[in-house]
Amino acid sequence: MDPQTPRDQFPFINARVARRWRKLLDERLKDLGVTQARWFTMICLQRGGGGLTQRQLAHLMTIENPTLVRLLDSLEEQGLIERRRSERDRRARLLYLTHAGERFMCDLNERANVLREEMLKGIENTDLEVALRVFEQVMENATRR
């Protein structure tokens, strides 16, 4: 039997690493009372900067708008985000972290940074740069479809 090629292994290893990383982060955030979908939404909102529309955030997260609405409703109920009317377009509502959301993100980022350092232990930055270029190319190829 022939050993699998790196191309054969790539999608499976990628999925396993991503699943494991999310599971470990989920365990470390359990006491904060948020699901994986909620903390991922918060991360995307923070990285996208304050004042994103729901459509922009859905695109950033690569999910459908109706799915995002339920997540935003629950985050708003928890007091972690708020929706504000846009000054430019009265129909649009912009998304912002609340003060509680910003404190939550500080805690989340501290825990995520510790996990990241544990997971990337022994890996050189030059190797990570190569991996990032590979993932960027894979994403670019996926968007061309």
Buried (B, 14 or more C-beta within 10 A) or exposed (E): EEEEEEEEEEEEEBEEEEEEBEEBBEEBBEEBEBEEBBBBBBBBBBEBEEBBBBEBBBBBBEBEEEEBEEBBEBBBEBEBBBBEEEEEEEEBBBBBBBEEBBEBBEEBEEBBEEBEEEEEEEEEEEEEEEEEEEEEEEEEEEEEE
